[in-house]
Amino acid sequence: MSFTKDATLYALENTAKLWNRRQGLHVDWYEAWHPALTAALAELPPMGGYSPGLFRAIAENQQHAHSRFALVSERNVAVAVVGLREHGFHWELITQWILPGALFPAQPGHELGALAALGLDVGVAWWRMGMLPPAHPWRRDLTVTPTFGTELTGDHEQHWRASGLFKSVRKARNACSDFTFSVNAPGAAAWTIRQWADKWMDESAIMRQEVSDRILVADDLATQGRHFALQLCDGSMPVAGATLFAHGDAAVAGVIYRDPTYDRRGVGTRMIDLSFAWARDAGFAFLDMGGGHAYKEKWAPPWGERRQFRICPPHLNAAKHALHAVRTHIRQGG
């Protein structure tokens, strides 16, 4: 028993047509950026407060992964412009995890409806969106992850003392006292992102695409004072780096990397320590460390949540569950 990709795509298209008829939505698909998408961006509000040019730049940067673009409209009025890339047996947004508070350009409140109109299985990261994701009958597999952060207007080091971290922070400050610290040095963002990816990510096309997109976003937002690359150097050699976004009055952690040959000097600890100090001195009221890693709880208390879920039509969801059951049965020797 097998499910071919062509058969799956055929079923997806039929589902999209049925949903569109029910909702009055129309979807035009494009395999590359198209003037119709540019025109639609002019009708839509900025995505999460970012410029329309940034979304288009990310869309046109999709060189390593299979991507598609959808113009969702209602009675010839643009509802959303959605950028997707294929990731295994599902799709994900081209902005996934690289822009806080942004999915794609859309009329307010129409994001999930627009995704449902596509008739695909789409993974969504709901991150610093300013509201809970709205209910939707096709929303599935919701997972909630705690995030950690702290106010910078008070004594953020008090939490480090309570968590037992401050001794390591003080030791790292002494051990790294002869290193130089800089912000937005030429090439610093790209160095940190690439080193982070080499350490934690695989060599798949989708991961190469994410690295390229992160660098593009960093370079674009840095010109607006909305992205910062912090770097620690031993002489002229970088030994640790971190990226931060400006999102409202918060500094939001991006990626972080440390050279493991300098672990004895505590460069990773020092880099995070400097991130707090720099963000405070730069006038940010809050530092959002994100979630997903236990070590963050030592640096900051829990303060919020991030969410992930899928928008997937019923028939496709049922087919995927059936396929999973068949594969499990085969693996178990059935």
Buried (B, 14 or more C-beta within 10 A) or exposed (E): EEBEEEEBEEBBBEBBEEBBEEBEBBBEBBEEBBEBBEEBBEEBEBBBEBBBEBBBBBBEBBEBBBBBBBBBBBEEEBBBBBBBBBBEEBBBBBBBBBBBBBBBBBBEEBBBBBBBBBBBBBBBBBBBBEEEBEEBEBBEEEEEEBBBBBBBEEEBBEBBEEEEBBEBBBBBBEBBEEBEBBEBBEEBBBBBBBBBBEEEEEEEBBBBBBBBBBBBBBBBBBEEEBBBBBBBBBEEEBBBBBBBBBBBEBBBBBBBBBBEEBEEBBBBBBBBBBBBBBBBEBEBEBBBBBBEEEEBBBBBEEBEEBBBBBBBBEBBBEBBEEBEEBEEEEEEEE
